[in-house]
Amino acid sequence: MSTQVYLAQARASLNSQDCMALYDKWAATYNDEVGDDAQDYVAPVLVAQVALKSSNNPARSVILDAGCGTGLVGQALATSGVKAIDGLDLSNPMLTVARKTGAYRNLAQADLTRRIEKADNTYDIVTCVGTFTAGHVGPDPALRELVRVTKRNGIVIATILEEIWVSGGFKSEVEKLKRENLVTVVSDELIDYVKGHGDKAVLVVLEKVDRAWTT
Ligand SMILES: C[S@@+](CC[C@H](N)C(=O)[O-])C[C@H]1O[C@@H](n2cnc3c(N)ncnc32)[C@H](O)[C@@H]1O
């Protein structure tokens, strides 16, 4: 199948099981089709650059890459010297490819539509690229969970496909987290996500507030 067919099918998934089955099948060819070779899936490198800029000491940052897939974000971070990167994803075959990169400290299967099995205030930075997409993971509880596992004054950096930013409830969930004084919105700009296909996404950067209450 081509990237466009895989993407269309992934975005049309009706539940996590369908989505997982699709990525289980796609894992072996995903990198060749969307990664460096194709030169048009720019989101992972963009997000890694934002993460590196937001840290005073990237080499000592502890980072969670949620929905890590085959590890494109982790690889971009590791190349710049980040050592402690954990990854979570629903698809074991995607995690197997990520493991082979050697970029991650720890990788585990997890469903981001549920509570994340990590303690509050664990990570300096949390990234989530390409996973807030139609047919994948919705805003609630995932955004709140990403904030919960982030340290106070830490940063959550996520891409959300433009077409679901408002209609999928992501914008209103971010506003809710802000109203609850859990985060400040550092930025929410539109970026080129997959250049070749004209896809755009909102790149949202949230800072967890100092006194954030979470559980
Ligand atoms: C487009 S890929 C992005 C992967 C990687 N972040 C990247 O940028 O290449 C979407 C990823 O979301 C994962 N995913 C989909 N639904 C998920 C869920 N409910 N929980 C965790 N991961 C999920 C898929 O397995 C897939 O690896």
The ligand as a Tripos MOL2 file, in Angstrom:
@<TRIPOS>MOLECULE
LIG
   27    29     1     0     0
SMALL
NO_CHARGES

@<TRIPOS>ATOM
      1 C1          1.5530    8.9080   12.3360 C.3       1 LIG1
      2 S1          2.2600    7.8240   13.5250 S.3       1 LIG1
      3 C2          3.4080    8.9370   14.3320 C.3       1 LIG1
      4 C3          4.5430    8.2000   14.9360 C.3       1 LIG1
      5 C4          5.7610    9.0670   15.3110 C.3       1 LIG1
      6 N1          5.4700    9.9580   16.4090 N.3       1 LIG1
      7 C5          6.2080    9.8390   14.1070 C.2       1 LIG1
      8 O1          6.0910   11.0750   14.1090 O.co2     1 LIG1
      9 O2          6.6700    9.1960   13.1460 O.co2     1 LIG1
     10 C6          0.9910    7.6560   14.7410 C.3       1 LIG1
     11 C7          1.3650    6.7230   15.8750 C.3       1 LIG1
     12 O3          0.3150    6.7560   16.8350 O.3       1 LIG1
     13 C8          0.2110    5.4680   17.4000 C.3       1 LIG1
     14 N2         -1.0980    5.3510   18.0300 N.ar      1 LIG1
     15 C9         -2.3100    5.3340   17.4460 C.ar      1 LIG1
     16 N3         -3.2830    5.2020   18.3730 N.ar      1 LIG1
     17 C10        -2.6540    5.1610   19.5750 C.ar      1 LIG1
     18 C11        -3.0920    5.0220   20.9240 C.ar      1 LIG1
     19 N4         -4.3880    4.9170   21.2220 N.pl3     1 LIG1
     20 N5         -2.1630    5.0050   21.9060 N.ar      1 LIG1
     21 C12        -0.8360    5.0970   21.6220 C.ar      1 LIG1
     22 N6         -0.3550    5.2370   20.3760 N.ar      1 LIG1
     23 C13        -1.2540    5.2580   19.3620 C.ar      1 LIG1
     24 C14         0.4060    4.5450   16.2080 C.3       1 LIG1
     25 O4          0.7350    3.2200   16.5990 O.3       1 LIG1
     26 C15         1.5150    5.2720   15.4600 C.3       1 LIG1
     27 O5          2.7890    4.7970   15.8450 O.3       1 LIG1
@<TRIPOS>BOND
     1     1     2 1
     2     2     3 1
     3     2    10 1
     4     3     4 1
     5     4     5 1
     6     5     6 1
     7     5     7 1
     8     7     8 2
     9     7     9 1
    10    10    11 1
    11    11    12 1
    12    11    26 1
    13    12    13 1
    14    13    14 1
    15    13    24 1
    16    14    15 ar
    17    14    23 ar
    18    15    16 ar
    19    16    17 ar
    20    17    18 ar
    21    17    23 ar
    22    18    19 1
    23    18    20 ar
    24    20    21 ar
    25    21    22 ar
    26    22    23 ar
    27    24    25 1
    28    24    26 1
    29    26    27 1
@<TRIPOS>SUBSTRUCTURE
     1 LIG1         1 GROUP 0 **** ****
